[in-house]
Amino acid sequence: MEVIPNIKSKTLIDFAERQINCGSTIISDGCRSYRKLDGRGYKLQFLVYNPKKNPDHLR
């Protein structure tokens, strides 16, 4: 794994192609940038986070 400099679509696609096996499920918060991974061999699952109920993902 690695820290990526931003969450732009191009950055996420480059990272995914280097680090994530085709056919894997990518679970994210539904940020639009992740949607560009659709059709590239990845399964996408979006979860809606409620920052008031579970703020841990914001840290």
C-alpha positions as a Markdown table, in Angstrom:
| # | Residue | x | y | z |
|---|---|---|---|---|
| 1 | Met | 0.0 | 0.0 | 0.0 |
| 2 | Glu | 1.0 | 3.6 | -0.2 |
| 3 | Val | -0.2 | 7.1 | 0.6 |
| 4 | Ile | -1.5 | 8.8 | -2.5 |
| 5 | Pro | -1.2 | 12.6 | -3.0 |
| 6 | Asn | -4.9 | 13.2 | -3.8 |
| 7 | Ile | -8.2 | 11.5 | -4.7 |
| 8 | Lys | -8.5 | 12.5 | -8.3 |
| 9 | Ser | -9.8 | 9.9 | -10.6 |
| 10 | Lys | -6.4 | 9.5 | -12.5 |
| 11 | Thr | -4.6 | 9.1 | -9.2 |
| 12 | Leu | -7.0 | 6.4 | -8.0 |
| 13 | Ile | -6.9 | 4.5 | -11.3 |
| 14 | Asp | -3.1 | 4.5 | -11.3 |
| 15 | Phe | -3.0 | 3.3 | -7.7 |
| 16 | Ala | -5.7 | 0.6 | -8.3 |
| 17 | Glu | -3.9 | -0.7 | -11.4 |
| 18 | Arg | -0.7 | -1.1 | -9.5 |
| 19 | Gln | -2.0 | -2.3 | -6.1 |
| 20 | Ile | -5.4 | -3.9 | -6.5 |
| 21 | Asn | -6.1 | -7.2 | -8.2 |
| 22 | Cys | -8.7 | -7.1 | -11.1 |
| 23 | Gly | -12.0 | -8.5 | -9.9 |
| 24 | Ser | -11.5 | -7.2 | -6.3 |
| 25 | Thr | -14.3 | -5.3 | -4.6 |
| 26 | Ile | -13.4 | -1.7 | -3.7 |
| 27 | Ile | -15.5 | -0.3 | -0.9 |
| 28 | Ser | -15.6 | 3.4 | -0.6 |
| 29 | Asp | -17.7 | 6.3 | 0.7 |
| 30 | Gly | -19.0 | 6.9 | -2.9 |
| 31 | Cys | -16.8 | 9.8 | -3.8 |
| 32 | Arg | -17.2 | 10.5 | -7.5 |
| 33 | Ser | -13.6 | 9.8 | -8.2 |
| 34 | Tyr | -14.1 | 6.2 | -7.4 |
| 35 | Arg | -16.8 | 5.8 | -10.0 |
| 36 | Lys | -14.2 | 6.0 | -12.8 |
| 37 | Leu | -12.9 | 2.6 | -11.6 |
| 38 | Asp | -16.2 | 1.0 | -12.8 |
| 39 | Gly | -15.7 | -0.9 | -16.0 |
| 40 | Arg | -12.0 | -1.4 | -15.4 |
| 41 | Gly | -12.4 | -4.8 | -13.8 |
| 42 | Tyr | -13.2 | -3.8 | -10.3 |
| 43 | Lys | -16.4 | -4.3 | -8.4 |
| 44 | Leu | -17.5 | -1.1 | -6.5 |
| 45 | Gln | -19.5 | -1.0 | -3.3 |
| 46 | Phe | -20.4 | 2.4 | -1.9 |
| 47 | Leu | -21.2 | 2.9 | 1.8 |
| 48 | Val | -22.8 | 6.1 | 3.2 |
| 49 | Tyr | -21.1 | 7.2 | 6.4 |
| 50 | Asn | -22.8 | 9.3 | 9.0 |
| 51 | Pro | -20.1 | 11.5 | 10.6 |
| 52 | Lys | -22.3 | 12.1 | 13.6 |
| 53 | Lys | -22.8 | 8.4 | 14.3 |
| 54 | Asn | -19.4 | 7.2 | 13.3 |
| 55 | Pro | -16.8 | 10.0 | 12.9 |
| 56 | Asp | -13.8 | 7.5 | 12.9 |
| 57 | His | -13.3 | 7.7 | 9.1 |
| 58 | Leu | -12.7 | 11.4 | 9.3 |
| 59 | Arg | -9.6 | 11.1 | 11.4 |
